[in-house]
Amino acid sequence: MSKAHNHVLVDEYILADAPRLNFAAQIKLFQCFLIRKSKYLLFLADSVLLLLFFSIASTSANDQVFLGILFLNLIWGFIGYIRNYYSFVLIEEAEVIIRHTLNHWITFFFLASVFYSIIINNIFAAKPFYLFLLGFGISTLAVRVIFLSIRKYTKSRIVKKRKIAFIGQNVYSDQLENYFKEGFSDYQIHSRYETSEINLYKNDYAPYTDIFYMAQQGINEIYCCFSSLKNIDIQQLLKEADKYMIRVKLLPDYSSVFNRPFKLEPIGDVPVITVRPEPLGLDRNKLLKRTFDIIFSLGVIIFILSWLLPIIWLIIRLESKGPLFFKQKRSGLDNHVFDCYKFRSMVANNKSSDTQQATINDKRITKVGAFLRKTSLDELPQFFNVLIGNMSVVGPRPHMLAHTDQYRRLLDTYMIRHYVKPGITGLAQISGCRGETKEVAAMQRRVEHDIIYVENWSFLQDLKIIFLTVWNIIRGEENAY
């Protein structure tokens, strides 16, 4: 092979080589290397920025400061690893990268604030700490903008675009076409063929197939909608494409089978269709949620319940005899039964409490209990459930066993809410679905919100639900009784 036809392959990038590797070619190779290692370089840049900002924010230079900054770096890196924020910076759209960076910083801001209030408040003064936390966020956005500019410039100069053609049309071909047009990809859409137009067979009137003409036009790949051609035609397409070294990708169409979201996932070497997305089925999301649950519940127990619990015990005891806590069997994760704890808000030894929901002006509720329920203070002991692990801070509310048995017979989708741990608060509660469910339709609305939460979980959504829960408590809720 002559030098004029040589190509230098650098990871995913194809460089047209000159007769010799001159200085310009070396620069291109170096640019390719930087782009390919961009996820590591971005993390390194973030770490340096974080070190710089919080070194300035510290009141002194000692081992405590070093350990504090190291732990902040670990928090930042942990969030990035769990959420895969660095993994796809090479191919994701600019808008997605900026949104991920904002989500990354917001999550970091929250966890760093918790870490600051518990551990490092003696290392950093409050005002400089939060100012430099804000400055760090702005700087990371600036780094992303610079990176995106370099990425766009470099790829436009270096990467050889691959020409593609579509045969047929379905939901996925449209999505893929939009991705190739708007996303940061190495593909150029050349043409689209309707199934009725494509000629895959030679005859007296057509000595060459359309695949031959595609090859003449420099098309490298064909994306064919699987349902658009018969099996025999697909075999002919593959045969003709092999002749001209054109790669064929088949796009299945399951939209006619499923009327709900689904996901294609590999289990070993077998592709499996998951008909209901479950973000909390991923180990990294479970780890993130559980870590937050432990930190948050410990914070509430140490800083709130440690002094509030004796006060509540005293005022409950003054009004009515009986235990401080009310324990009840509830339906939990995978419908496993667990003991759910509350501050007692009703008269003791009430046998109807396991089957009957609280209602407006319920005679079983004490005066102190009414206040506790109105302010949601009766739910605070459930942070012990969260710490133990049979509940989460956010999730579908756990129901009484009698209600689970009742509504699973009335609502086909009722049991889906048990795919995740029950929560102290949830999407349904901040959406107005709180209080007594007098009609099946009211429970249906609550279950619909729970399913939305199960299928669309995100850490930021959990933070939003917590914030809105606190806001609703301060504002007061009509259905809190």
C-alpha positions, 0 to 999 in steps of 0.5 A: 500500500502506498503512503498516499493511501495510508491512514493513521488510526487514533482510537475512534478518529481517522486522520488522512495522513500526509506523505510524512508525519509533519508538524501539522499532523503531529498537532492533529494527533495530539488534539485527538489524544486530548479529545479522547482523554477528555473525561479524565482531563475534565475531572482533573480540571474540576479537581484543580478548580475545587482545590484552588477555590477551597484553599482560598476559602480556608482560614488556615493551612493544615492537615484538617484543611487538606482532609476537608478539601480531599473529602470534597473532591471525593464527594464531587468524584463520587457523584460524577461516577455514580451519575456517569457525568464524565463518561459520555462528554465526547458524544453528548450534545452541548445542551446535555453536558451543560445540564449534567454539569448543573445537576452535578453541581446542585447535588454537590452543593447540597451534599457539601452543605451537609458535610460542612454543617456536620464536620468542617464548619471549623475549617471554613468560614460560612460566607467564604465557603458558600461564595467559593462553592458558587464560584466553583460551580460557575468555573466548572460551567466555564470549563465545559463551554471551553471544552465544547468549543475545542471539541467542535473545532477539533472534530470538524477539522479532524474527523472523517464523516461517515455517510449513511442512508435510511431504508424505511421509517419508524419511531427509532429511525426518526429519533436516530436521524434527529440525533445524527443531525443535532448531536455530536456525531461522526455521521452525515445523513446522505439519503432516505429510501422508502421501502417501495422505492428500494431495488435490491435485485438485478433484472433486465431493466436494472443491471445494478441494485440501489446498493451499488449506487449507494456505494458509488455515492460513498455511503458507508452504513445503511440503517434499515427499519426491520419491519419495513422489509420481508425476511427474504429482502433483508437477506438480499440487502445484507448480501448486496451490502457485503459486496460493496463493504457497506455496514447494515444496522437494523432498527426494530420497531416495538411501538406497535406491541407496547403502549408504555415505555420500555428499554432494551437491556443485555443480560449476558449476551441475550437482549431483553426488553424491559417493559417498565423502566426502573432507574433504582434497579441500577446499583449505582442509583441504589448506592446514591439513594442509600448513601443520602438516606443514611446521611440525611436520617442521621442528621435529623436524628442527631440535630432534631430528634435528639432534643425534640423527642423528650419534649414530644414525649412529655406533652403526649404523656401529659394528655394521655397515658400510653406509649410514645411511639405507635408501631404498625405493620405496613407494606414495604419494598417488594411487599415485605411487611415491616414495622413503621414507627410514628409518634402516637397521635391517637388514644392508646389501645385503639383496635381500629387503627390497623384498618381505618384511615384518619378522617377529619375531626376523627375522635380517636386523635388527641389534641396533641396528636392533631397538632403533630399530624397537622405539622407532620411531626408525627412522621419523624420517628420514621427516620429510624426506619430510614436508617434501618433500611426498610424505608427511604426519605422519599418514595411512595407512602407505605400503606396499611396491610388491609389497604394493600389487600383491598386496593390490589384487587381494585387497581391493576397497577397498585402493586407497582408502587412496591418496586421501591422502598416506601418513603416518609414523603413522596411525589404523590404527597407534594402533588396534593394526593394526601389524606383520606382516600374516600373513593377508588379514583383518589387512590388511583391518582395517588398510585399514578403519581407513585408509578411516575416516581418509580419510572422516572426517579432521579436524585434531583427529583428527590431533593425537589420533593424534600424541599416542597415537602418542607415548604408545604409544612410551613405553608400548611396543608388542608389534607393534613389531619 
